[in-house]
Amino acid sequence: MEELKNRGFTRTAAVALVSDRPFYEGRNNEGIYKFFREEYSVYGCIFKPTGVGKNKDSIALTSRHDFIWQDLIDGRKYYIIEI
């Protein structure tokens, strides 16, 4: 979304919808988990923690984007970040 905004879009948004509690809650708050379980903000260089390209593939954000998990039903949560 940062790239789109830099290319002329006036408003962009990132939306995350999760149904698994380990995505937003757990004891391991290292790596990618610190952003979603502890800091509630994405920023800097974020490495892919699983699958092919594990800890090699990454995305670099130029700004810090804070968010608040919003509750849905059955343990589902979501957040929306306007960029």
mmCIF file as gemmi writes it, N, C-alpha and C atoms, coordinates in Angstrom:
data_model
loop_
_atom_site.group_PDB
_atom_site.id
_atom_site.type_symbol
_atom_site.label_atom_id
_atom_site.label_alt_id
_atom_site.label_comp_id
_atom_site.label_asym_id
_atom_site.label_entity_id
_atom_site.label_seq_id
_atom_site.pdbx_PDB_ins_code
_atom_site.Cartn_x
_atom_site.Cartn_y
_atom_site.Cartn_z
_atom_site.occupancy
_atom_site.B_iso_or_equiv
_atom_site.pdbx_formal_charge
_atom_site.auth_seq_id
_atom_site.auth_asym_id
_atom_site.pdbx_PDB_model_num
ATOM 1 N N . MET Axp A 1 ? 0.811 -1.186 0 1 0 ? 1 A 1
ATOM 2 C CA . MET Axp A 1 ? 0 0 0 1 0 ? 1 A 1
ATOM 3 C C . MET Axp A 1 ? 0.861 1.259 0 1 0 ? 1 A 1
ATOM 4 N N . GLU Axp A 2 ? 2.03 1.165 0.649 1 0 ? 2 A 1
ATOM 5 C CA . GLU Axp A 2 ? 2.936 2.314 0.596 1 0 ? 2 A 1
ATOM 6 C C . GLU Axp A 2 ? 3.357 2.599 -0.846 1 0 ? 2 A 1
ATOM 7 N N . GLU Axp A 3 ? 3.655 1.547 -1.601 1 0 ? 3 A 1
ATOM 8 C CA . GLU Axp A 3 ? 4.069 1.734 -2.998 1 0 ? 3 A 1
ATOM 9 C C . GLU Axp A 3 ? 2.966 2.386 -3.821 1 0 ? 3 A 1
ATOM 10 N N . LEU Axp A 4 ? 1.725 1.948 -3.632 1 0 ? 4 A 1
ATOM 11 C CA . LEU Axp A 4 ? 0.615 2.551 -4.369 1 0 ? 4 A 1
ATOM 12 C C . LEU Axp A 4 ? 0.456 4.028 -4.01 1 0 ? 4 A 1
ATOM 13 N N . LYS Axp A 5 ? 0.563 4.328 -2.743 1 0 ? 5 A 1
ATOM 14 C CA . LYS Axp A 5 ? 0.444 5.722 -2.31 1 0 ? 5 A 1
ATOM 15 C C . LYS Axp A 5 ? 1.559 6.567 -2.929 1 0 ? 5 A 1
ATOM 16 N N . ASN Axp A 6 ? 2.766 6.013 -2.977 1 0 ? 6 A 1
ATOM 17 C CA . ASN Axp A 6 ? 3.892 6.735 -3.572 1 0 ? 6 A 1
ATOM 18 C C . ASN Axp A 6 ? 3.73 6.922 -5.078 1 0 ? 6 A 1
ATOM 19 N N . ARG Axp A 7 ? 2.881 6.109 -5.694 1 0 ? 7 A 1
ATOM 20 C CA . ARG Axp A 7 ? 2.661 6.207 -7.141 1 0 ? 7 A 1
ATOM 21 C C . ARG Axp A 7 ? 1.423 7.031 -7.494 1 0 ? 7 A 1
ATOM 22 N N . GLY Axp A 8 ? 0.851 7.717 -6.494 1 0 ? 8 A 1
ATOM 23 C CA . GLY Axp A 8 ? -0.211 8.657 -6.803 1 0 ? 8 A 1
ATOM 24 C C . GLY Axp A 8 ? -1.58 8.378 -6.223 1 0 ? 8 A 1
ATOM 25 N N . PHE Axp A 9 ? -1.797 7.2 -5.656 1 0 ? 9 A 1
ATOM 26 C CA . PHE Axp A 9 ? -3.087 6.946 -5.025 1 0 ? 9 A 1
ATOM 27 C C . PHE Axp A 9 ? -3.213 7.852 -3.806 1 0 ? 9 A 1
ATOM 28 N N . THR Axp A 10 ? -4.367 8.451 -3.62 1 0 ? 10 A 1
ATOM 29 C CA . THR Axp A 10 ? -4.526 9.395 -2.506 1 0 ? 10 A 1
ATOM 30 C C . THR Axp A 10 ? -4.818 8.697 -1.188 1 0 ? 10 A 1
ATOM 31 N N . ARG Axp A 11 ? -5.51 7.568 -1.242 1 0 ? 11 A 1
ATOM 32 C CA . ARG Axp A 11 ? -5.821 6.826 -0.011 1 0 ? 11 A 1
ATOM 33 C C . ARG Axp A 11 ? -5.69 5.333 -0.289 1 0 ? 11 A 1
ATOM 34 N N . THR Axp A 12 ? -4.986 4.643 0.58 1 0 ? 12 A 1
ATOM 35 C CA . THR Axp A 12 ? -4.873 3.193 0.486 1 0 ? 12 A 1
ATOM 36 C C . THR Axp A 12 ? -5.095 2.614 1.877 1 0 ? 12 A 1
ATOM 37 N N . ALA Axp A 13 ? -5.374 1.316 1.925 1 0 ? 13 A 1
ATOM 38 C CA . ALA Axp A 13 ? -5.6 0.673 3.218 1 0 ? 13 A 1
ATOM 39 C C . ALA Axp A 13 ? -5.121 -0.764 3.174 1 0 ? 13 A 1
ATOM 40 N N . ALA Axp A 14 ? -4.668 -1.238 4.32 1 0 ? 14 A 1
ATOM 41 C CA . ALA Axp A 14 ? -4.318 -2.639 4.498 1 0 ? 14 A 1
ATOM 42 C C . ALA Axp A 14 ? -5.308 -3.207 5.512 1 0 ? 14 A 1
ATOM 43 N N . VAL Axp A 15 ? -5.898 -4.336 5.187 1 0 ? 15 A 1
ATOM 44 C CA . VAL Axp A 15 ? -6.891 -4.97 6.055 1 0 ? 15 A 1
ATOM 45 C C . VAL Axp A 15 ? -6.424 -6.384 6.369 1 0 ? 15 A 1
ATOM 46 N N . ALA Axp A 16 ? -6.475 -6.756 7.63 1 0 ? 16 A 1
ATOM 47 C CA . ALA Axp A 16 ? -6.148 -8.123 8.043 1 0 ? 16 A 1
ATOM 48 C C . ALA Axp A 16 ? -7.328 -8.687 8.816 1 0 ? 16 A 1
ATOM 49 N N . LEU Axp A 17 ? -7.726 -9.894 8.459 1 0 ? 17 A 1
ATOM 50 C CA . LEU Axp A 17 ? -8.794 -10.615 9.153 1 0 ? 17 A 1
ATOM 51 C C . LEU Axp A 17 ? -8.235 -11.97 9.514 1 0 ? 17 A 1
ATOM 52 N N . VAL Axp A 18 ? -8.245 -12.306 10.795 1 0 ? 18 A 1
ATOM 53 C CA . VAL Axp A 18 ? -7.672 -13.573 11.25 1 0 ? 18 A 1
ATOM 54 C C . VAL Axp A 18 ? -8.681 -14.345 12.085 1 0 ? 18 A 1
ATOM 55 N N . SER Axp A 19 ? -8.59 -15.66 11.998 1 0 ? 19 A 1
ATOM 56 C CA . SER Axp A 19 ? -9.482 -16.499 12.792 1 0 ? 19 A 1
ATOM 57 C C . SER Axp A 19 ? -8.71 -17.394 13.755 1 0 ? 19 A 1
ATOM 58 N N . ASP Axp A 20 ? -7.386 -17.34 13.717 1 0 ? 20 A 1
ATOM 59 C CA . ASP Axp A 20 ? -6.562 -18.147 14.614 1 0 ? 20 A 1
ATOM 60 C C . ASP Axp A 20 ? -5.946 -17.272 15.689 1 0 ? 20 A 1
ATOM 61 N N . ARG Axp A 21 ? -6.232 -17.599 16.931 1 0 ? 21 A 1
ATOM 62 C CA . ARG Axp A 21 ? -5.73 -16.816 18.056 1 0 ? 21 A 1
ATOM 63 C C . ARG Axp A 21 ? -4.204 -16.707 18.085 1 0 ? 21 A 1
ATOM 64 N N . PRO Axp A 22 ? -3.442 -17.746 17.706 1 0 ? 22 A 1
ATOM 65 C CA . PRO Axp A 22 ? -1.978 -17.6 17.731 1 0 ? 22 A 1
ATOM 66 C C . PRO Axp A 22 ? -1.442 -16.46 16.862 1 0 ? 22 A 1
ATOM 67 N N . PHE Axp A 23 ? -2.221 -15.968 15.93 1 0 ? 23 A 1
ATOM 68 C CA . PHE Axp A 23 ? -1.757 -14.845 15.121 1 0 ? 23 A 1
ATOM 69 C C . PHE Axp A 23 ? -1.639 -13.574 15.96 1 0 ? 23 A 1
ATOM 70 N N . TYR Axp A 24 ? -2.545 -13.38 16.903 1 0 ? 24 A 1
ATOM 71 C CA . TYR Axp A 24 ? -2.542 -12.146 17.688 1 0 ? 24 A 1
ATOM 72 C C . TYR Axp A 24 ? -2.249 -12.352 19.167 1 0 ? 24 A 1
ATOM 73 N N . GLU Axp A 25 ? -2.051 -13.607 19.6 1 0 ? 25 A 1
ATOM 74 C CA . GLU Axp A 25 ? -1.823 -13.884 21.013 1 0 ? 25 A 1
ATOM 75 C C . GLU Axp A 25 ? -0.931 -15.105 21.16 1 0 ? 25 A 1
ATOM 76 N N . GLY Axp A 26 ? 0.029 -15.033 22.076 1 0 ? 26 A 1
ATOM 77 C CA . GLY Axp A 26 ? 0.906 -16.164 22.325 1 0 ? 26 A 1
ATOM 78 C C . GLY Axp A 26 ? 2.1 -15.76 23.161 1 0 ? 26 A 1
ATOM 79 N N . ARG Axp A 27 ? 2.869 -16.747 23.574 1 0 ? 27 A 1
ATOM 80 C CA . ARG Axp A 27 ? 4.031 -16.474 24.427 1 0 ? 27 A 1
ATOM 81 C C . ARG Axp A 27 ? 5.263 -16.055 23.636 1 0 ? 27 A 1
ATOM 82 N N . ASN Axp A 28 ? 5.391 -16.526 22.4 1 0 ? 28 A 1
ATOM 83 C CA . ASN Axp A 28 ? 6.546 -16.169 21.577 1 0 ? 28 A 1
ATOM 84 C C . ASN Axp A 28 ? 6.279 -14.827 20.905 1 0 ? 28 A 1
ATOM 85 N N . ASN Axp A 29 ? 6.964 -13.798 21.358 1 0 ? 29 A 1
ATOM 86 C CA . ASN Axp A 29 ? 6.775 -12.461 20.795 1 0 ? 29 A 1
ATOM 87 C C . ASN Axp A 29 ? 8.02 -11.99 20.056 1 0 ? 29 A 1
ATOM 88 N N . GLU Axp A 30 ? 8.767 -12.933 19.489 1 0 ? 30 A 1
ATOM 89 C CA . GLU Axp A 30 ? 9.968 -12.591 18.737 1 0 ? 30 A 1
ATOM 90 C C . GLU Axp A 30 ? 9.664 -12.602 17.244 1 0 ? 30 A 1
ATOM 91 N N . GLY Axp A 31 ? 10.557 -12.01 16.47 1 0 ? 31 A 1
ATOM 92 C CA . GLY Axp A 31 ? 10.394 -11.993 15.02 1 0 ? 31 A 1
ATOM 93 C C . GLY Axp A 31 ? 9.125 -11.268 14.617 1 0 ? 31 A 1
ATOM 94 N N . ILE Axp A 32 ? 8.432 -11.842 13.67 1 0 ? 32 A 1
ATOM 95 C CA . ILE Axp A 32 ? 7.217 -11.218 13.146 1 0 ? 32 A 1
ATOM 96 C C . ILE Axp A 32 ? 6.117 -11.099 14.204 1 0 ? 32 A 1
ATOM 97 N N . TYR Axp A 33 ? 6.137 -11.988 15.19 1 0 ? 33 A 1
ATOM 98 C CA . TYR Axp A 33 ? 5.078 -11.997 16.203 1 0 ? 33 A 1
ATOM 99 C C . TYR Axp A 33 ? 5.064 -10.732 17.047 1 0 ? 33 A 1
ATOM 100 N N . LYS Axp A 34 ? 6.224 -10.079 17.23 1 0 ? 34 A 1
ATOM 101 C CA . LYS Axp A 34 ? 6.249 -8.86 18.059 1 0 ? 34 A 1
ATOM 102 C C . LYS Axp A 34 ? 5.348 -7.771 17.48 1 0 ? 34 A 1
ATOM 103 N N . PHE Axp A 35 ? 5.247 -7.713 16.153 1 0 ? 35 A 1
ATOM 104 C CA . PHE Axp A 35 ? 4.419 -6.68 15.524 1 0 ? 35 A 1
ATOM 105 C C . PHE Axp A 35 ? 2.935 -6.873 15.848 1 0 ? 35 A 1
ATOM 106 N N . PHE Axp A 36 ? 2.475 -8.119 15.843 1 0 ? 36 A 1
ATOM 107 C CA . PHE Axp A 36 ? 1.049 -8.411 15.95 1 0 ? 36 A 1
ATOM 108 C C . PHE Axp A 36 ? 0.594 -8.785 17.363 1 0 ? 36 A 1
ATOM 109 N N . ARG Axp A 37 ? 1.506 -9.234 18.209 1 0 ? 37 A 1
ATOM 110 C CA . ARG Axp A 37 ? 1.136 -9.665 19.561 1 0 ? 37 A 1
ATOM 111 C C . ARG Axp A 37 ? 1.55 -8.685 20.647 1 0 ? 37 A 1
ATOM 112 N N . GLU Axp A 38 ? 2.49 -7.825 20.349 1 0 ? 38 A 1
ATOM 113 C CA . GLU Axp A 38 ? 3.052 -6.982 21.399 1 0 ? 38 A 1
ATOM 114 C C . GLU Axp A 38 ? 3.037 -5.498 21.056 1 0 ? 38 A 1
ATOM 115 N N . GLU Axp A 39 ? 3.526 -5.143 19.875 1 0 ? 39 A 1
ATOM 116 C CA . GLU Axp A 39 ? 3.684 -3.725 19.531 1 0 ? 39 A 1
ATOM 117 C C . GLU Axp A 39 ? 2.484 -3.13 18.814 1 0 ? 39 A 1
ATOM 118 N N . TYR Axp A 40 ? 1.692 -3.944 18.144 1 0 ? 40 A 1
ATOM 119 C CA . TYR Axp A 40 ? 0.518 -3.484 17.389 1 0 ? 40 A 1
ATOM 120 C C . TYR Axp A 40 ? 0.901 -2.377 16.412 1 0 ? 40 A 1
ATOM 121 N N . SER Axp A 41 ? 1.987 -2.637 15.691 1 0 ? 41 A 1
ATOM 122 C CA . SER Axp A 41 ? 2.521 -1.701 14.727 1 0 ? 41 A 1
ATOM 123 C C . SER Axp A 41 ? 3.424 -2.477 13.772 1 0 ? 41 A 1
ATOM 124 N N . VAL Axp A 42 ? 3.373 -2.127 12.492 1 0 ? 42 A 1
ATOM 125 C CA . VAL Axp A 42 ? 4.288 -2.73 11.529 1 0 ? 42 A 1
ATOM 126 C C . VAL Axp A 42 ? 5.201 -1.636 10.995 1 0 ? 42 A 1
ATOM 127 N N . TYR Axp A 43 ? 6.483 -1.996 10.841 1 0 ? 43 A 1
ATOM 128 C CA . TYR Axp A 43 ? 7.474 -1.009 10.427 1 0 ? 43 A 1
ATOM 129 C C . TYR Axp A 43 ? 8.777 -1.727 10.078 1 0 ? 43 A 1
ATOM 130 N N . GLY Axp A 44 ? 9.651 -1.018 9.401 1 0 ? 44 A 1
ATOM 131 C CA . GLY Axp A 44 ? 10.975 -1.537 9.11 1 0 ? 44 A 1
ATOM 132 C C . GLY Axp A 44 ? 10.97 -2.707 8.144 1 0 ? 44 A 1
ATOM 133 N N . CYS Axp A 45 ? 11.951 -3.58 8.287 1 0 ? 45 A 1
ATOM 134 C CA . CYS Axp A 45 ? 12.106 -4.746 7.429 1 0 ? 45 A 1
ATOM 135 C C . CYS Axp A 45 ? 11.486 -5.954 8.13 1 0 ? 45 A 1
ATOM 136 N N . ILE Axp A 46 ? 10.492 -6.563 7.505 1 0 ? 46 A 1
ATOM 137 C CA . ILE Axp A 46 ? 9.773 -7.69 8.103 1 0 ? 46 A 1
ATOM 138 C C . ILE Axp A 46 ? 10.057 -8.937 7.278 1 0 ? 46 A 1
ATOM 139 N N . PHE Axp A 47 ? 10.619 -9.96 7.925 1 0 ? 47 A 1
ATOM 140 C CA . PHE Axp A 47 ? 10.981 -11.199 7.246 1 0 ? 47 A 1
ATOM 141 C C . PHE Axp A 47 ? 9.869 -12.23 7.337 1 0 ? 47 A 1
ATOM 142 N N . LYS Axp A 48 ? 9.713 -12.999 6.289 1 0 ? 48 A 1
ATOM 143 C CA . LYS Axp A 48 ? 8.741 -14.093 6.222 1 0 ? 48 A 1
ATOM 144 C C . LYS Axp A 48 ? 9.213 -15.216 7.156 1 0 ? 48 A 1
ATOM 145 N N . PRO Axp A 49 ? 8.39 -15.628 8.139 1 0 ? 49 A 1
ATOM 146 C CA . PRO Axp A 49 ? 8.852 -16.592 9.134 1 0 ? 49 A 1
ATOM 147 C C . PRO Axp A 49 ? 8.618 -18.069 8.791 1 0 ? 49 A 1
ATOM 148 N N . THR Axp A 50 ? 7.906 -18.366 7.711 1 0 ? 50 A 1
ATOM 149 C CA . THR Axp A 50 ? 7.567 -19.761 7.423 1 0 ? 50 A 1
ATOM 150 C C . THR Axp A 50 ? 7.696 -20.072 5.939 1 0 ? 50 A 1
ATOM 151 N N . GLY Axp A 51 ? 7.665 -21.368 5.611 1 0 ? 51 A 1
ATOM 152 C CA . GLY Axp A 51 ? 7.599 -21.824 4.225 1 0 ? 51 A 1
ATOM 153 C C . GLY Axp A 51 ? 8.845 -21.55 3.407 1 0 ? 51 A 1
ATOM 154 N N . VAL Axp A 52 ? 8.698 -21.638 2.089 1 0 ? 52 A 1
ATOM 155 C CA . VAL Axp A 52 ? 9.791 -21.391 1.16 1 0 ? 52 A 1
ATOM 156 C C . VAL Axp A 52 ? 10.235 -19.934 1.302 1 0 ? 52 A 1
ATOM 157 N N . GLY Axp A 53 ? 11.506 -19.721 1.401 1 0 ? 53 A 1
ATOM 158 C CA . GLY Axp A 53 ? 12.025 -18.364 1.574 1 0 ? 53 A 1
ATOM 159 C C . GLY Axp A 53 ? 12.034 -17.907 3.017 1 0 ? 53 A 1
ATOM 160 N N . LYS Axp A 54 ? 11.819 -18.839 3.934 1 0 ? 54 A 1
ATOM 161 C CA . LYS Axp A 54 ? 11.777 -18.504 5.361 1 0 ? 54 A 1
ATOM 162 C C . LYS Axp A 54 ? 13.016 -17.691 5.749 1 0 ? 54 A 1
ATOM 163 N N . ASN Axp A 55 ? 12.789 -16.564 6.39 1 0 ? 55 A 1
ATOM 164 C CA . ASN Axp A 55 ? 13.82 -15.644 6.879 1 0 ? 55 A 1
ATOM 165 C C . ASN Axp A 55 ? 14.719 -15.096 5.775 1 0 ? 55 A 1
ATOM 166 N N . LYS Axp A 56 ? 14.342 -15.285 4.521 1 0 ? 56 A 1
ATOM 167 C CA . LYS Axp A 56 ? 15.084 -14.706 3.396 1 0 ? 56 A 1
ATOM 168 C C . LYS Axp A 56 ? 14.233 -13.663 2.69 1 0 ? 56 A 1
ATOM 169 N N . ASP Axp A 57 ? 12.955 -13.987 2.474 1 0 ? 57 A 1
ATOM 170 C CA . ASP Axp A 57 ? 12.041 -13.047 1.834 1 0 ? 57 A 1
ATOM 171 C C . ASP Axp A 57 ? 11.586 -12.017 2.863 1 0 ? 57 A 1
ATOM 172 N N . SER Axp A 58 ? 11.53 -10.772 2.435 1 0 ? 58 A 1
ATOM 173 C CA . SER Axp A 58 ? 11.121 -9.723 3.373 1 0 ? 58 A 1
ATOM 174 C C . SER Axp A 58 ? 10.419 -8.6 2.618 1 0 ? 58 A 1
ATOM 175 N N . ILE Axp A 59 ? 9.821 -7.734 3.393 1 0 ? 59 A 1
ATOM 176 C CA . ILE Axp A 59 ? 9.226 -6.508 2.876 1 0 ? 59 A 1
ATOM 177 C C . ILE Axp A 59 ? 9.771 -5.369 3.738 1 0 ? 59 A 1
ATOM 178 N N . ALA Axp A 60 ? 10.122 -4.272 3.099 1 0 ? 60 A 1
ATOM 179 C CA . ALA Axp A 60 ? 10.657 -3.112 3.82 1 0 ? 60 A 1
ATOM 180 C C . ALA Axp A 60 ? 9.631 -1.988 3.788 1 0 ? 60 A 1
ATOM 181 N N . LEU Axp A 61 ? 9.188 -1.582 4.943 1 0 ? 61 A 1
ATOM 182 C CA . LEU Axp A 61 ? 8.241 -0.475 5.061 1 0 ? 61 A 1
ATOM 183 C C . LEU Axp A 61 ? 8.998 0.805 5.357 1 0 ? 61 A 1
ATOM 184 N N . THR Axp A 62 ? 8.561 1.908 4.776 1 0 ? 62 A 1
ATOM 185 C CA . THR Axp A 62 ? 9.244 3.18 4.988 1 0 ? 62 A 1
ATOM 186 C C . THR Axp A 62 ? 8.674 3.958 6.175 1 0 ? 62 A 1
ATOM 187 N N . SER Axp A 63 ? 7.459 3.614 6.577 1 0 ? 63 A 1
ATOM 188 C CA . SER Axp A 63 ? 6.815 4.304 7.7 1 0 ? 63 A 1
ATOM 189 C C . SER Axp A 63 ? 6.362 3.294 8.746 1 0 ? 63 A 1
ATOM 190 N N . ARG Axp A 64 ? 6.009 3.807 9.887 1 0 ? 64 A 1
ATOM 191 C CA . ARG Axp A 64 ? 5.448 2.98 10.964 1 0 ? 64 A 1
ATOM 192 C C . ARG Axp A 64 ? 3.93 3.067 10.859 1 0 ? 64 A 1
ATOM 193 N N . HIS Axp A 65 ? 3.264 1.901 10.923 1 0 ? 65 A 1
ATOM 194 C CA . HIS Axp A 65 ? 1.812 1.85 10.791 1 0 ? 65 A 1
ATOM 195 C C . HIS Axp A 65 ? 1.217 1.151 12.019 1 0 ? 65 A 1
ATOM 196 N N . ASP Axp A 66 ? 0.622 1.938 12.887 1 0 ? 66 A 1
ATOM 197 C CA . ASP Axp A 66 ? -0.001 1.406 14.109 1 0 ? 66 A 1
ATOM 198 C C . ASP Axp A 66 ? -1.399 0.896 13.798 1 0 ? 66 A 1
ATOM 199 N N . PHE Axp A 67 ? -1.852 -0.066 14.578 1 0 ? 67 A 1
ATOM 200 C CA . PHE Axp A 67 ? -3.199 -0.601 14.407 1 0 ? 67 A 1
ATOM 201 C C . PHE Axp A 67 ? -3.735 -1.073 15.752 1 0 ? 67 A 1
ATOM 202 N N . ILE Axp A 68 ? -5.04 -1.298 15.789 1 0 ? 68 A 1
ATOM 203 C CA . ILE Axp A 68 ? -5.719 -1.835 16.973 1 0 ? 68 A 1
ATOM 204 C C . ILE Axp A 68 ? -6.534 -3.036 16.52 1 0 ? 68 A 1
ATOM 205 N N . TRP Axp A 69 ? -6.295 -4.181 17.156 1 0 ? 69 A 1
ATOM 206 C CA . TRP Axp A 69 ? -7.106 -5.358 16.852 1 0 ? 69 A 1
ATOM 207 C C . TRP Axp A 69 ? -8.544 -5.089 17.278 1 0 ? 69 A 1
ATOM 208 N N . GLN Axp A 70 ? -9.478 -5.363 16.405 1 0 ? 70 A 1
ATOM 209 C CA . GLN Axp A 70 ? -10.906 -5.219 16.691 1 0 ? 70 A 1
ATOM 210 C C . GLN Axp A 70 ? -11.514 -6.616 16.795 1 0 ? 70 A 1
ATOM 211 N N . ASP Axp A 71 ? -12.37 -6.829 17.792 1 0 ? 71 A 1
ATOM 212 C CA . ASP Axp A 71 ? -12.996 -8.133 17.997 1 0 ? 71 A 1
ATOM 213 C C . ASP Axp A 71 ? -14.166 -8.357 17.051 1 0 ? 71 A 1
ATOM 214 N N . LEU Axp A 72 ? -14.268 -9.592 16.586 1 0 ? 72 A 1
ATOM 215 C CA . LEU Axp A 72 ? -15.437 -10.079 15.856 1 0 ? 72 A 1
ATOM 216 C C . LEU Axp A 72 ? -15.994 -11.247 16.649 1 0 ? 72 A 1
ATOM 217 N N . ILE Axp A 73 ? -16.75 -12.123 16.026 1 0 ? 73 A 1
ATOM 218 C CA . ILE Axp A 73 ? -17.3 -13.275 16.737 1 0 ? 73 A 1
ATOM 219 C C . ILE Axp A 73 ? -16.368 -14.478 16.622 1 0 ? 73 A 1
ATOM 220 N N . ASP Axp A 74 ? -16.525 -15.426 17.537 1 0 ? 74 A 1
ATOM 221 C CA . ASP Axp A 74 ? -15.807 -16.701 17.524 1 0 ? 74 A 1
ATOM 222 C C . ASP Axp A 74 ? -14.289 -16.534 17.508 1 0 ? 74 A 1
ATOM 223 N N . GLY Axp A 75 ? -13.754 -15.565 18.231 1 0 ? 75 A 1
ATOM 224 C CA . GLY Axp A 75 ? -12.311 -15.383 18.327 1 0 ? 75 A 1
ATOM 225 C C . GLY Axp A 75 ? -11.668 -14.732 17.117 1 0 ? 75 A 1
ATOM 226 N N . ARG Axp A 76 ? -12.449 -14.331 16.161 1 0 ? 76 A 1
ATOM 227 C CA . ARG Axp A 76 ? -11.902 -13.641 14.989 1 0 ? 76 A 1
ATOM 228 C C . ARG Axp A 76 ? -11.597 -12.192 15.346 1 0 ? 76 A 1
ATOM 229 N N . LYS Axp A 77 ? -10.555 -11.673 14.706 1 0 ? 77 A 1
ATOM 230 C CA . LYS Axp A 77 ? -10.184 -10.27 14.898 1 0 ? 77 A 1
ATOM 231 C C . LYS Axp A 77 ? -9.776 -9.69 13.556 1 0 ? 77 A 1
ATOM 232 N N . TYR Axp A 78 ? -9.776 -8.356 13.509 1 0 ? 78 A 1
ATOM 233 C CA . TYR Axp A 78 ? -9.339 -7.678 12.298 1 0 ? 78 A 1
ATOM 234 C C . TYR Axp A 78 ? -8.717 -6.343 12.659 1 0 ? 78 A 1
ATOM 235 N N . TYR Axp A 79 ? -7.958 -5.801 11.719 1 0 ? 79 A 1
ATOM 236 C CA . TYR Axp A 79 ? -7.516 -4.416 11.823 1 0 ? 79 A 1
ATOM 237 C C . TYR Axp A 79 ? -7.504 -3.811 10.436 1 0 ? 79 A 1
ATOM 238 N N . ILE Axp A 80 ? -7.598 -2.502 10.402 1 0 ? 80 A 1
ATOM 239 C CA . ILE Axp A 80 ? -7.522 -1.738 9.157 1 0 ? 80 A 1
ATOM 240 C C . ILE Axp A 80 ? -6.497 -0.626 9.383 1 0 ? 80 A 1
ATOM 241 N N . ILE Axp A 81 ? -5.559 -0.535 8.467 1 0 ? 81 A 1
ATOM 242 C CA . ILE Axp A 81 ? -4.574 0.549 8.52 1 0 ? 81 A 1
ATOM 243 C C . ILE Axp A 81 ? -4.754 1.394 7.27 1 0 ? 81 A 1
ATOM 244 N N . GLU Axp A 82 ? -5.083 2.657 7.462 1 0 ? 82 A 1
ATOM 245 C CA . GLU Axp A 82 ? -5.143 3.567 6.323 1 0 ? 82 A 1
ATOM 246 C C . GLU Axp A 82 ? -3.763 4.151 6.104 1 0 ? 82 A 1
ATOM 247 N N . ILE Axp A 83 ? -3.269 4.052 4.899 1 0 ? 83 A 1
ATOM 248 C CA . ILE Axp A 83 ? -1.913 4.505 4.582 1 0 ? 83 A 1
ATOM 249 C C . ILE Axp A 83 ? -2.013 5.873 3.903 1 0 ? 83 A 1
